[in-house]
């Protein structure tokens, strides 16, 4: 299953494949820290930090127009906005599964350039 629609991205970024690859490399480089921040917020029961960390990931992933990822990040952000981390772990686990597939797409993209 592929989440990344490279043709759509090329259209959005006016055929600037180099820019897309640069964004992908930045995203992949920052992702471990973003995931760690979300997990820490859940572990510590910090809804305020969950909101911020999930929002950052949502923003970064939205550059790629991947609804399967941004929707789960939004779900986590909304939990945080609601002042809770309750129920966040299963959502985060699903987000990580989706990110695994998305990262495969990004890795293929960065290696093919």
C-alpha positions in Angstrom: 0.0 0.0 0.0 1.3 3.4 -0.9 0.2 6.6 0.7 2.4 9.0 -1.3 1.0 10.3 -4.6 4.1 11.6 -6.3 2.2 12.8 -9.3 -0.1 14.9 -7.1 2.9 16.3 -5.2 4.7 17.2 -8.5 1.7 19.1 -9.6 1.4 20.9 -6.2 5.1 21.7 -6.2 5.2 22.7 -9.8 7.4 19.7 -10.9 10.1 20.6 -8.3 11.2 17.1 -7.4 14.3 18.4 -5.7 12.1 20.4 -3.3 9.9 17.4 -2.5 13.0 15.3 -1.8 14.4 18.0 0.4 11.1 18.2 2.4 11.1 14.4 2.6 14.7 14.3 4.0 13.8 17.0 6.6 10.7 15.1 7.6 12.5 11.8 8.0 15.2 13.5 10.0 12.8 15.2 12.4 10.4 12.3 12.7 12.1 10.3 15.5 12.1 13.4 17.8 8.5 14.2 17.0 7.4 10.6 17.7 9.4 10.6 21.0 7.7 13.8 22.0 4.3 12.4 21.4 5.1 9.2 23.3 6.5 11.2 26.2 3.4 13.3 26.4 1.2 10.2 26.5 3.4 8.5 29.1 3.4 11.6 31.3 -0.3 12.3 30.8 0.6 15.8 29.5 -2.3 16.8 27.2 -0.7 20.2 26.6 2.4 18.6 25.2 0.4 16.0 23.2 -1.4 18.9 21.5 1.8 20.6 20.6 3.7 17.6 19.4 0.8 16.1 17.4 0.2 19.6 15.8 3.8 19.7 14.7 3.7 16.3 13.2 0.4 17.1 11.5 1.9 20.2 10.0 5.0 18.4 8.8 3.1 15.5 7.2 0.5 17.8 5.6 3.2 19.0 3.2 2.8 15.6 1.5 -1.0 15.6 1.4 -1.2 12.2 3.1 -4.6 12.1 4.8 -3.9 8.7 6.3 -1.2 10.2 8.5 -2.5 13.7 9.1 -5.9 12.5 10.2 -4.3 10.4 13.0 -2.1 13.3 14.1 -5.1 15.5 14.1 -6.9 13.0 16.3 -4.1 13.1 18.8 -4.0 16.9 18.7 -7.7 17.1 19.4 -7.3 14.8 22.4 -4.7 17.1 23.7 -6.9 20.2 23.0 -9.6 18.4 25.0 -7.2 18.2 27.9 -6.7 14.5 27.9 -4.3 11.8 26.8 -6.8 9.1 27.6 -7.2 6.8 24.5 -4.1 8.4 22.9 -1.9 5.3 22.9 -4.0 3.2 20.5 -4.3 6.2 18.1 -0.6 6.8 18.3 0.1 3.1 17.6 -2.1 3.3 14.5 -0.3 6.5 13.5 3.1 4.8 13.8 1.8 1.9 11.6 0.7 4.3 8.9 4.0 6.3 9.2 5.9 3.1 8.6 4.2 2.7 5.2 4.6 6.4 4.5 8.3 6.4 5.4 8.8 3.5 2.9 7.3 5.7 0.2 9.5 8.7 1.3 12.6 6.5 1.4 11.9 5.3 -2.2 11.4 8.9 -3.3 14.6 10.1 -1.7 16.6 7.2 -3.1 15.3 7.5 -6.6 16.3 11.1 -7.0 
